[in-house]
């Protein structure tokens, strides 16, 4: 019984310390408190990780970009704007599944359109034949099925994404910060990375 109580108290302590509220504790000199470390302009508690753009990632969590994270046993979906159950092909709703599929009663994504392999193939200028659903690349070769080429950057993006400035892809409705980094609508990109709400 004592062991169970100890586990519960430790879990409660980790939950309280791994939340976003604890990530901001700094003293009056802008230094992190004991047991924390600097991550961008914030402080992360022990057990957390620091993302490439200075955001704290909770213990066991997954970083989705733009300061958004998913918890343990979850994965980022919809371009990092939502979380879905972890595991191949798992879902809670149709929004967790790729285009052309639905979430069935077993919580799995299931295609509801014909497979992409039924589309006609494409013959490129260099004589190469690209498989169905792919396109010809300027330097030769074929894009992945269902993806398209960004002419200015050479990046390949899938449906539902647009070309990002300089390199990479971002969700169609996202605010493009460049190099594949993005913010939600109603937010603006910060020069050092990350996002903030637009002033009203």
C-alpha positions, -999 to +999 in steps of 0.1 A: +000+000+000+029+024+008+044+016-026+012+025-044+009+058-024+045+066-032+039+059-069+008+081-069+026+110-052+056+109-076+032+107-105+013+137-092+045+157-087+058+149-122+024+159-137+025+192-119+061+199-128+058+189-165+029+212-173+034+244-193+028+266-162+060+253-146+080+260-178+078+298-171+093+299-135+123+323-136+138+344-109+140+382-112+173+379-132+157+357-158+175+326-147+158+292-142+151+279-108+169+249-093+160+217-111+151+235-143+171+243-174+169+271-200+151+263-233+148+293-256+131+320-236+115+296-211+126+272-184+119+234-186+117+212-155+137+180-151+125+151-173+114+175-201+132+180-234+139+211-253+127+214-289+147+230-317+127+262-315+129+266-277+097+249-264+095+224-235+084+188-245+067+170-216+081+136-204+071+110-229+055+136-252+060+142-289+067+177-304+044+187-332+060+221-340+049+257-333+050+250-295+024+222-297+030+188-281+011+155-278+012+134-247+025+098-242+007+072-264-003+100-288+010+112-322+007+145-341-019+146-369-035+172-392-001+189-397+006+190-360-026+208-350-042+178-333-032+146-314-044+111-322-038+077-305-004+063-312+000+032-333-002+025-370-035+035-385-052+044-352-078+071-350-106+087-329-124+105-357-121+111-395-099+141-388-071+117-376-070+098-409-053+108-442-075+121-470-097+096-487-102+075-456-125+072-426-122+061-390-141+028-386-157+014-354-125-004-344-106+030-343-086+023-375-083+044-406-099+027-436-098+039-472-131+049-487-118+058-522-101+036-549-064+030-543-040+055-560-026+026-580-056+027-603-046+062-616-029+063-650+009+064-651+029+094-665+057+095-691+083+122-684+104+143-709+134+121-702+114+089-711+111+077-676+076+064-667+064+075-632+039+054-614+003+064-608-003+094-586+033+107-589+048+135-610+081+140-630+109+158-612+130+184-633+163+167-625+149+133-634+131+108-614+096+108-599+079+123-569+062+101-543+026+091-552+002+118-541+030+144-536+039+174-558+071+194-564+077+230-552+093+246-582+111+274-563+126+252-536+127+217-550+108+204-519+082+177-524+049+183-505+019+161-500-018+171-505-030+194-478+004+211-475+018+241-494+054+250-502+072+269-474+096+298-480+131+287-487+126+249-481+100+224-468+062+223-466+036+236-442-002+229-438-023+248-463-041+269-436-010+276-415+010+308-414+043+301-431+074+311-411+099+296-437+120+265-437+090+243-430+082+260-397+047+274-392+021+289-368-017+285-365-040+311-381-043+341-358-007+338-347+025+353-360+060+339-364+087+350-339+122+359-352+139+333-329+113+306-336+080+298-321+047+316-324+026+342-305-010+354-308-016+384-330-025+416-310-062+424-312 
